[in-house]
Amino acid sequence: MQALLDWLVTLPPAMLYAVLLVVAAVENLFPPFPSDVVVAFGSFVAARGPGTAVGVFLATWIGNVLGALVVYMLGRRYGAERLERRLAGTQAESRDARMRAMFHRYGMPAVFVSRFVPGVRAVVPAFAGALRLPLLPTAAMIAGASALWYGFITYVAFRVGSDWPRLKAMIAQYSAAAAIAGSVLLALAIAIWLLARGRRQAS
């Protein structure tokens, strides 16, 4: 990881944008990959050179959305379980069941919120594809969530000054906050759904 960060410092802006695009896309293919740290550092480097916030944001946003749509199409063709075993090397059966139930119940809002939860967001496109959620609404939810997250990383990187450890700590803190907020929203959605179902059954 440190070698990758050191290499980013040496790149011209156009090459840096290209690397950030690839890194943001790879997150969807290899979920353990620490893309947020790499993107934050790349944004940090661009902010201290001739790079622009718009260039960094577009590179990371487009890369992440394209990578997610590739995984969506693979999930649509091969199925989420098979795809996840190939890409992540794991069979998380209980999580698979929860993801399927969540998408069946909540559809597009679940796609949007789940993209903010680490450990879940990388498999969201695969499950959306496997469950045949419509492409355009799914792409819109993924694009909206990615725009918010990478827009935030870019903004902070261009505002934080020259303190990389501070930026890294801030990204970690906000990642945890986003995960908590996303989990709370999903829990509220489940509670509302259960309450509505109970009222329908009672009536």
ABEGO torsion letter per residue (X at the ends): XAAAAAAAAABBAAAAAAAAAAAAAAAAABAABBAAAAAAAAAAAAAABABBAAAAAAAAAAAAAAAAAAAAAAAAAAEAAAAAAAAAGBBBAAAAAAAAAAAAAAEAAAAAAAAABBGAAAAAAAAAAAAGBBAAAAAAAAAAAAAAAAAAAAAAAAAAEABAAAAAAAAAAAAAAAAAAAAAAAAAAAAAAAAAAAAAAAX
